[in-house]
Amino acid sequence: MTDWNKIRRDFPITKNSAYFQSAAMSPLPTPVFEAIQEEYRKLHLGGDIKWMEDLERFKNLCTNLAGLMNTEPDNVTFVPNTSLAMSLLALSFQNQFKKPFNIISMKDEFPASTIGFEYLNIMMKYVEPVEGRYPIDSIIEMMDEQTVAVVTSQIQYATGFHQDLFTLGHELHQRGVLFIVNATQAFPFFPVDVIASNIDVLSASLHKWGLTGHIGSMFFTSPSFRERFPSPLTGWLSVDTKGKGIIHTGKNTPFCLHESAHCYNFGTFNLQPLLAFQKALDYIQEIGLQNIQQRIMELTEYLIQGLRDLNVTILSPVSRKEERSAIVTFTLGDKNETCVKRLAENNIYVSPRDGNIRVSVNIFNNLADIDCLLEVLRDLNI
Protein backbone atom coordinates (compact mmCIF):
# COMPACT_ATOMS: atom_id res chain seq x y z
CA MET A 1 0.00 0.00 0.00
CA THR A 2 1.28 3.43 -0.92
CA ASP A 3 2.36 5.53 2.05
CA TRP A 4 0.92 8.90 1.01
CA ASN A 5 2.00 10.49 4.30
CA LYS A 6 5.61 9.61 3.50
CA ILE A 7 5.23 11.12 0.04
CA ARG A 8 3.68 14.21 1.60
CA ARG A 9 6.78 14.63 3.78
CA ASP A 10 8.89 14.81 0.62
CA PHE A 11 7.18 18.13 -0.19
CA PRO A 12 8.11 20.75 2.47
CA ILE A 13 5.44 23.09 1.08
CA THR A 14 2.84 20.94 2.87
CA LYS A 15 4.15 21.93 6.32
CA ASN A 16 2.65 25.40 6.19
CA SER A 17 0.16 25.49 3.36
CA ALA A 18 -2.43 23.70 1.27
CA TYR A 19 -1.12 24.07 -2.26
CA PHE A 20 -3.61 23.60 -5.10
CA GLN A 21 -1.64 25.28 -7.91
CA SER A 22 0.15 22.31 -9.48
CA ALA A 23 -1.62 23.00 -12.78
CA ALA A 24 0.43 26.21 -12.79
CA MET A 25 3.63 24.67 -11.40
CA SER A 26 4.29 21.80 -9.07
CA PRO A 27 6.69 22.15 -6.16
CA LEU A 28 9.72 19.88 -6.12
CA PRO A 29 9.96 16.84 -3.85
CA THR A 30 13.13 16.75 -1.77
CA PRO A 31 14.81 13.89 -3.70
CA VAL A 32 14.45 15.83 -6.96
CA PHE A 33 15.66 19.07 -5.39
CA GLU A 34 18.75 17.20 -4.18
CA ALA A 35 19.28 15.69 -7.64
CA ILE A 36 19.24 19.17 -9.22
CA GLN A 37 21.76 20.37 -6.66
CA GLU A 38 23.99 17.39 -7.45
CA GLU A 39 23.91 18.06 -11.18
CA TYR A 40 24.96 21.66 -10.66
CA ARG A 41 27.58 20.56 -8.11
CA LYS A 42 29.17 18.43 -10.83
CA LEU A 43 29.15 21.45 -13.14
CA HIS A 44 30.59 23.61 -10.36
CA LEU A 45 33.46 21.22 -9.70
CA GLY A 46 34.14 19.82 -13.15
CA GLY A 47 32.93 22.22 -15.80
CA ASP A 48 31.99 20.41 -19.00
CA ILE A 49 34.34 17.42 -18.71
CA LYS A 50 31.29 15.15 -18.52
CA TRP A 51 29.30 16.91 -21.24
CA MET A 52 29.43 14.02 -23.72
CA GLU A 53 28.49 11.63 -20.94
CA ASP A 54 25.60 13.90 -20.02
CA LEU A 55 24.38 13.89 -23.63
CA GLU A 56 24.21 10.10 -23.43
CA ARG A 57 22.25 10.36 -20.19
CA PHE A 58 19.88 12.74 -21.96
CA LYS A 59 19.37 10.14 -24.69
CA ASN A 60 18.63 7.56 -22.00
CA LEU A 61 16.02 9.92 -20.55
CA CYS A 62 14.38 10.17 -23.97
CA THR A 63 14.38 6.37 -24.15
CA ASN A 64 12.54 6.13 -20.84
CA LEU A 65 10.00 8.74 -21.90
CA ALA A 66 9.45 6.95 -25.20
CA GLY A 67 8.57 3.81 -23.26
CA LEU A 68 5.77 5.66 -21.51
CA MET A 69 4.25 6.59 -24.88
CA ASN A 70 4.82 3.33 -26.77
CA THR A 71 7.19 4.86 -29.27
CA GLU A 72 10.87 4.69 -30.22
CA PRO A 73 13.52 6.85 -28.50
CA ASP A 74 14.42 8.52 -31.81
CA ASN A 75 10.98 10.14 -31.82
CA VAL A 76 11.46 12.03 -28.54
CA THR A 77 13.47 15.11 -27.59
CA PHE A 78 12.98 18.38 -25.72
CA VAL A 79 12.33 21.96 -26.82
CA PRO A 80 12.29 25.02 -24.53
CA ASN A 81 8.50 25.20 -24.34
CA THR A 82 5.24 24.25 -26.06
CA SER A 83 4.93 27.69 -27.64
CA LEU A 84 8.13 27.04 -29.60
CA ALA A 85 6.96 23.53 -30.49
CA MET A 86 3.74 24.87 -32.01
CA SER A 87 5.58 27.68 -33.76
CA LEU A 88 7.84 25.11 -35.41
CA LEU A 89 4.77 23.29 -36.65
CA ALA A 90 3.26 26.54 -37.90
CA LEU A 91 6.41 27.31 -39.91
CA SER A 92 6.42 23.79 -41.33
CA PHE A 93 2.80 24.05 -42.40
CA GLN A 94 3.36 27.46 -43.93
CA ASN A 95 6.22 25.98 -45.97
CA GLN A 96 4.39 22.82 -47.09
CA PHE A 97 0.70 23.67 -47.48
CA LYS A 98 -0.76 25.95 -50.11
CA LYS A 99 -3.39 28.33 -48.83
CA PRO A 100 -6.22 28.21 -48.15
CA PHE A 101 -6.01 25.62 -45.39
CA ASN A 102 -7.19 25.61 -41.80
CA ILE A 103 -6.47 24.08 -38.41
CA ILE A 104 -9.16 23.21 -35.87
CA SER A 105 -8.61 23.72 -32.18
CA MET A 106 -10.64 24.20 -28.99
CA LYS A 107 -11.97 27.55 -27.74
CA ASP A 108 -10.53 26.94 -24.25
CA GLU A 109 -7.00 26.06 -25.40
CA PHE A 110 -4.10 27.67 -23.58
CA PRO A 111 -2.46 30.20 -25.96
CA ALA A 112 0.68 28.07 -26.26
CA SER A 113 -1.35 25.68 -28.40
CA THR A 114 -2.60 28.28 -30.86
CA ILE A 115 -0.81 31.61 -30.92
CA GLY A 116 2.07 30.35 -33.08
CA PHE A 117 -0.39 29.48 -35.84
CA GLU A 118 -2.36 32.71 -35.52
CA TYR A 119 0.85 34.76 -35.69
CA LEU A 120 1.55 33.36 -39.17
CA ASN A 121 -2.02 34.13 -40.23
CA ILE A 122 -2.93 30.47 -40.50
CA MET A 123 -6.69 30.08 -40.45
CA MET A 124 -7.77 28.73 -37.06
CA LYS A 125 -11.28 27.41 -36.42
CA TYR A 126 -12.32 27.00 -32.79
CA VAL A 127 -14.80 24.45 -31.47
CA GLU A 128 -17.13 25.82 -28.80
CA PRO A 129 -17.39 23.79 -25.58
CA VAL A 130 -20.61 22.02 -24.61
CA GLU A 131 -20.94 22.30 -20.82
CA GLY A 132 -17.16 22.34 -20.55
CA ARG A 133 -16.70 19.34 -22.84
CA TYR A 134 -15.46 19.02 -26.41
CA PRO A 135 -17.51 16.21 -27.97
CA ILE A 136 -15.67 14.47 -30.78
CA ASP A 137 -18.71 14.89 -33.02
CA SER A 138 -18.42 18.67 -32.64
CA ILE A 139 -14.79 18.54 -33.73
CA ILE A 140 -15.52 16.36 -36.75
CA GLU A 141 -18.48 18.52 -37.80
CA MET A 142 -16.26 21.61 -37.98
CA MET A 143 -13.81 19.95 -40.37
CA ASP A 144 -13.94 20.63 -44.11
CA GLU A 145 -11.83 19.70 -47.14
CA GLN A 146 -9.29 22.39 -46.22
CA THR A 147 -8.68 21.13 -42.67
CA VAL A 148 -5.10 19.83 -42.34
CA ALA A 149 -4.78 19.35 -38.58
CA VAL A 150 -6.53 19.30 -35.22
CA VAL A 151 -4.77 20.74 -32.18
CA THR A 152 -6.14 19.82 -28.77
CA SER A 153 -5.02 19.49 -25.19
CA GLN A 154 -5.22 16.08 -23.61
CA ILE A 155 -6.51 17.88 -20.51
CA GLN A 156 -7.88 21.40 -20.76
CA TYR A 157 -6.06 23.79 -18.45
CA ALA A 158 -9.08 25.91 -17.50
CA THR A 159 -11.59 23.15 -16.71
CA GLY A 160 -9.67 19.87 -16.49
CA PHE A 161 -11.73 18.23 -19.26
CA HIS A 162 -9.94 15.02 -20.27
CA GLN A 163 -10.29 14.33 -23.98
CA ASP A 164 -10.68 10.82 -25.41
CA LEU A 165 -7.54 10.89 -27.55
CA PHE A 166 -7.87 7.31 -28.74
CA THR A 167 -11.28 7.83 -30.34
CA LEU A 168 -10.46 11.27 -31.71
CA GLY A 169 -7.17 10.06 -33.15
CA HIS A 170 -8.90 7.17 -34.88
CA GLU A 171 -11.42 9.53 -36.49
CA LEU A 172 -8.72 11.93 -37.68
CA HIS A 173 -6.53 9.15 -39.03
CA GLN A 174 -9.41 7.86 -41.14
CA ARG A 175 -9.76 11.33 -42.65
CA GLY A 176 -6.04 11.93 -43.22
CA VAL A 177 -5.97 14.87 -40.78
CA LEU A 178 -2.89 15.49 -38.61
CA PHE A 179 -3.36 15.02 -34.86
CA ILE A 180 -1.41 17.43 -32.63
CA VAL A 181 -1.70 17.11 -28.84
CA ASN A 182 -0.68 19.42 -26.00
CA ALA A 183 -0.25 17.04 -23.05
CA THR A 184 1.05 19.66 -20.63
CA GLN A 185 -1.74 19.15 -18.08
CA ALA A 186 -1.46 15.37 -18.28
CA PHE A 187 2.06 14.07 -18.71
CA PRO A 188 3.61 12.10 -17.08
CA PHE A 189 0.77 11.34 -14.64
CA PHE A 190 -1.53 10.43 -17.54
CA PRO A 191 0.64 9.15 -20.41
CA VAL A 192 -0.88 8.25 -23.75
CA ASP A 193 -0.09 5.59 -26.35
CA VAL A 194 0.84 7.73 -29.35
CA ILE A 195 0.63 4.83 -31.78
CA ALA A 196 -2.77 3.55 -30.66
CA SER A 197 -4.09 7.13 -30.65
CA ASN A 198 -2.59 7.97 -34.08
CA ILE A 199 -0.87 11.06 -32.70
CA ASP A 200 1.50 12.82 -35.09
CA VAL A 201 2.93 15.39 -32.68
CA LEU A 202 2.78 15.70 -28.88
CA SER A 203 4.26 18.40 -26.70
CA ALA A 204 4.22 18.43 -22.90
CA SER A 205 5.67 21.23 -20.78
CA LEU A 206 6.81 19.48 -17.62
CA HIS A 207 6.76 22.17 -14.95
CA LYS A 208 3.16 21.18 -14.16
CA TRP A 209 3.35 17.46 -13.36
CA GLY A 210 7.02 16.66 -13.99
CA LEU A 211 7.98 17.74 -10.45
CA THR A 212 11.22 19.39 -11.66
CA GLY A 213 10.36 23.02 -12.42
CA HIS A 214 10.96 24.75 -15.75
CA ILE A 215 12.88 22.12 -17.69
CA GLY A 216 11.20 22.67 -21.05
CA SER A 217 8.80 20.56 -23.08
CA MET A 218 9.02 16.96 -24.14
CA PHE A 219 8.49 16.89 -27.89
CA PHE A 220 7.32 13.79 -29.75
CA THR A 221 7.09 13.66 -33.55
CA SER A 222 6.32 10.58 -35.61
CA PRO A 223 8.80 9.50 -38.30
CA SER A 224 6.19 10.06 -41.01
CA PHE A 225 5.60 13.60 -39.74
CA ARG A 226 9.30 14.48 -39.82
CA GLU A 227 9.66 13.01 -43.30
CA ARG A 228 6.73 15.04 -44.57
CA PHE A 229 7.56 18.21 -42.65
CA PRO A 230 11.31 18.79 -42.29
CA SER A 231 12.33 21.07 -39.46
CA PRO A 232 11.96 24.69 -40.63
CA LEU A 233 14.87 25.73 -38.40
CA THR A 234 18.23 24.21 -37.65
CA GLY A 235 21.40 24.57 -35.60
CA TRP A 236 24.74 22.91 -35.14
CA LEU A 237 23.40 20.04 -33.01
CA SER A 238 20.69 19.31 -35.58
CA VAL A 239 23.23 18.24 -38.18
CA ASP A 240 23.90 14.54 -38.73
CA THR A 241 27.69 14.26 -39.03
CA LYS A 242 27.44 10.56 -39.93
CA GLY A 243 29.67 9.59 -37.03
CA LYS A 244 32.46 12.02 -38.00
CA GLY A 245 32.60 13.86 -34.72
CA ILE A 246 29.81 15.89 -33.20
CA ILE A 247 30.38 19.21 -35.02
CA HIS A 248 29.78 19.94 -38.69
CA THR A 249 32.59 22.40 -39.38
CA GLY A 250 32.36 22.59 -43.17
CA LYS A 251 31.37 25.84 -44.81
CA ASN A 252 29.37 25.91 -48.02
CA THR A 253 29.41 22.11 -48.02
CA PRO A 254 26.28 19.93 -48.14
CA PHE A 255 24.85 18.59 -44.89
CA CYS A 256 21.67 16.94 -43.72
CA LEU A 257 19.79 16.96 -40.46
CA HIS A 258 19.21 14.04 -38.15
CA GLU A 259 16.32 11.90 -39.32
CA SER A 260 15.37 11.46 -35.66
CA ALA A 261 13.68 14.03 -33.41
CA HIS A 262 17.16 15.28 -32.61
CA CYS A 263 16.80 17.44 -35.71
CA TYR A 264 15.05 19.80 -33.27
CA ASN A 265 18.11 19.97 -30.97
CA PHE A 266 19.24 23.25 -32.47
CA GLY A 267 22.08 23.99 -30.07
CA THR A 268 23.30 23.63 -26.52
CA PHE A 269 20.66 23.48 -23.82
CA ASN A 270 20.49 23.35 -20.03
CA LEU A 271 21.18 19.69 -19.34
CA GLN A 272 21.40 19.88 -15.55
CA PRO A 273 17.67 20.11 -14.66
CA LEU A 274 16.80 17.78 -17.54
CA LEU A 275 19.08 15.12 -16.11
CA ALA A 276 17.52 15.66 -12.70
CA PHE A 277 14.14 15.03 -14.29
CA GLN A 278 15.19 11.39 -14.55
CA LYS A 279 15.10 11.35 -10.74
CA ALA A 280 11.58 12.78 -10.83
CA LEU A 281 10.56 10.16 -13.35
CA ASP A 282 12.01 7.43 -11.15
CA TYR A 283 10.16 8.91 -8.17
CA ILE A 284 6.86 8.92 -10.08
CA GLN A 285 7.31 5.42 -11.42
CA GLU A 286 8.27 4.06 -8.00
CA ILE A 287 4.91 5.28 -6.69
CA GLY A 288 3.25 3.83 -9.79
CA LEU A 289 1.20 5.61 -12.41
CA GLN A 290 -1.96 3.67 -11.60
CA ASN A 291 -1.57 4.52 -7.91
CA ILE A 292 -1.08 8.18 -8.78
CA GLN A 293 -4.09 8.27 -11.07
CA GLN A 294 -6.25 6.54 -8.47
CA ARG A 295 -5.09 8.96 -5.77
CA ILE A 296 -5.83 11.96 -8.00
CA MET A 297 -9.34 10.63 -8.67
CA GLU A 298 -9.94 10.00 -4.95
CA LEU A 299 -8.96 13.55 -4.08
CA THR A 300 -11.00 15.16 -6.84
CA GLU A 301 -14.03 13.02 -5.95
CA TYR A 302 -13.79 14.21 -2.35
CA LEU A 303 -13.50 17.82 -3.50
CA ILE A 304 -16.41 17.49 -5.92
CA GLN A 305 -18.66 16.01 -3.26
CA GLY A 306 -17.69 18.75 -0.82
CA LEU A 307 -18.49 21.45 -3.36
CA ARG A 308 -21.81 19.82 -4.17
CA ASP A 309 -22.71 19.68 -0.46
CA LEU A 310 -22.15 23.45 -0.37
CA ASN A 311 -24.19 23.94 -3.56
CA VAL A 312 -21.18 25.44 -5.32
CA THR A 313 -21.41 25.70 -9.10
CA ILE A 314 -18.82 23.34 -10.60
CA LEU A 315 -17.72 24.39 -14.09
CA SER A 316 -15.55 21.38 -14.85
CA PRO A 317 -17.36 18.52 -16.62
CA VAL A 318 -17.32 15.94 -13.84
CA SER A 319 -20.36 13.77 -14.56
CA ARG A 320 -18.23 11.24 -16.48
CA LYS A 321 -15.29 9.99 -14.45
CA GLU A 322 -13.23 9.19 -17.55
CA GLU A 323 -13.32 12.90 -18.41
CA ARG A 324 -11.97 14.03 -15.03
CA SER A 325 -8.41 15.02 -14.23
CA ALA A 326 -6.50 16.64 -11.38
CA ILE A 327 -8.23 19.96 -12.13
CA VAL A 328 -11.60 21.07 -10.76
CA THR A 329 -12.88 24.57 -11.56
CA PHE A 330 -15.80 26.23 -9.81
CA THR A 331 -17.36 29.65 -9.35
CA LEU A 332 -18.86 31.61 -6.50
CA GLY A 333 -20.06 34.34 -8.82
CA ASP A 334 -19.16 37.79 -7.54
CA LYS A 335 -17.36 36.27 -4.54
CA ASN A 336 -14.57 34.62 -6.57
CA GLU A 337 -11.98 37.33 -6.04
CA THR A 338 -12.78 37.57 -2.35
CA CYS A 339 -12.57 33.81 -2.03
CA VAL A 340 -9.10 33.59 -3.62
CA LYS A 341 -7.82 36.31 -1.28
CA ARG A 342 -9.41 34.71 1.78
CA LEU A 343 -7.91 31.34 0.90
CA ALA A 344 -4.44 32.87 0.50
CA GLU A 345 -4.79 34.55 3.89
CA ASN A 346 -5.23 31.04 5.27
CA ASN A 347 -2.23 29.69 3.32
CA ILE A 348 -4.47 27.89 0.86
CA TYR A 349 -3.40 28.55 -2.71
CA VAL A 350 -5.65 28.16 -5.75
CA SER A 351 -5.52 29.69 -9.23
CA PRO A 352 -7.90 32.34 -10.60
CA ARG A 353 -8.61 31.38 -14.21
CA ASP A 354 -10.96 33.23 -16.55
CA GLY A 355 -12.58 34.86 -13.53
CA ASN A 356 -13.25 31.46 -11.92
CA ILE A 357 -11.43 29.40 -9.29
CA ARG A 358 -9.25 26.49 -10.35
CA VAL A 359 -8.14 23.83 -7.89
CA SER A 360 -5.55 21.26 -8.93
CA VAL A 361 -4.70 18.40 -6.60
CA ASN A 362 -1.43 16.50 -6.52
CA ILE A 363 0.10 13.45 -4.86
CA PHE A 364 1.19 15.49 -1.82
CA ASN A 365 -2.33 16.74 -1.07
CA ASN A 366 -4.65 14.98 1.35
CA LEU A 367 -8.25 15.15 2.45
CA ALA A 368 -7.37 17.56 5.27
CA ASP A 369 -6.11 20.07 2.69
CA ILE A 370 -9.44 19.89 0.92
CA ASP A 371 -11.33 20.23 4.20
CA CYS A 372 -9.43 23.46 4.89
CA LEU A 373 -10.47 24.82 1.50
CA LEU A 374 -14.11 23.83 2.02
CA GLU A 375 -14.15 25.41 5.47
CA VAL A 376 -13.17 28.79 4.02
CA LEU A 377 -16.00 28.46 1.50
CA ARG A 378 -18.45 27.78 4.34
CA ASP A 379 -17.19 30.85 6.21
CA LEU A 380 -17.95 32.98 3.15
CA ASN A 381 -21.62 32.10 3.67
CA ILE A 382 -22.03 30.88 0.12
Phi, psi and omega in degrees: 000137182291131178270089183292333176294321177295317178298319179301323180292341177286350182243094183303337180301336183285347183292327187234002183205163170252108189258116180239039182241026182295336176289348170266304172198135177277146170288164181268136170287154185305316180300326179285319176303317179293324179294320177297316178301319181294320179296319179285333175297318178299320178293321180297319186269334188234002181060225185256023183296340179251020185298315180295321176297321179293325176298322177293322177296323177297318178297323177295322176299315178298325177297315180295321178293321178300322179298328179289339185248004181060051176221181180268150181304328181294350182264003187234134170209196177231147169234164185302324181193169181292330177301317178292320179303311181291327177293324175298317178296318181300317178296319179297316180294321179298325181284329191257329184261142173269133178287148009271141170213163182220161176236137179259136175218185185257144184300329184270005184301143171295143186305335179303331182283339194231332192292332177296325178286316180298323182299327179268015177060031173281134182295120178248133177243127188249127177283133177278141179287153174243102184052044177084354182256161173237086180302141181298325177301322180294324179292313182296320182297332181280344182290149172221187185291348180259003180282123181253341184201156170239131178245122179215153170278144173296317175231126181287131186294327187276333185235343183082007179300128183258110184284148175277089185291327181299309182292316180298316180298322178296317181295319181290321180299319179299331184261002179069029181256133180295145182242114183242126187238133169261108184258022186302320182270016182231314190276140003266002182299324181235075180290162183229146176278106187289333179285309181299329182267004177055042181274130179271321182218138176220130175238142180216108173287131196257010177281353177278297188241007178274351173061028182226005181082201185282090179250002181102196186237129170295139186226110176258134170225139179284154177303319180295326178294313182295326178293322182281327184233084178302151179304131181281350179231163178207172178199180189295328179281348179284341189279132175276109182274005178057039177080003181263067183082183182258343187246127172277106185261351182295149177241133183055035175238147183298145173210162177228158180274164173302140174285338180280179177296348178291355171298340179268001176275083191292324181197193182299150180216168187283095185286332190302305179292331178296319179292326176291336177299332176301323177296319177296319179296319176298318180299315180294316183288332176294320175294319180104126182298320179295321177296319179296313180298319179295318179297316179302316181293324177296316181292317180292324177298318179296318178295314181300315179296321178296319178293320178296320179299332179267004181059035176278140179283114179268125182268335177292143176283103188244003183291331178251117186298330180290347179261004180273164177213201178280355186254131172229124181246136180219173179222144172248020180068233183283001178261004184300311182297317178298320181297313181299318179294317181296320178298315180298323177299335178259019179059037175242120190245120177235177183244125169285126180223122180054036180080002180249186182241120181252128176247129175234123181267158181218177185294342180270350178282159175221179183295328180296323176301314181293322177300321178298318178298313182295328180294322177296320178298318178299319183293340178281359180056048181287000000 
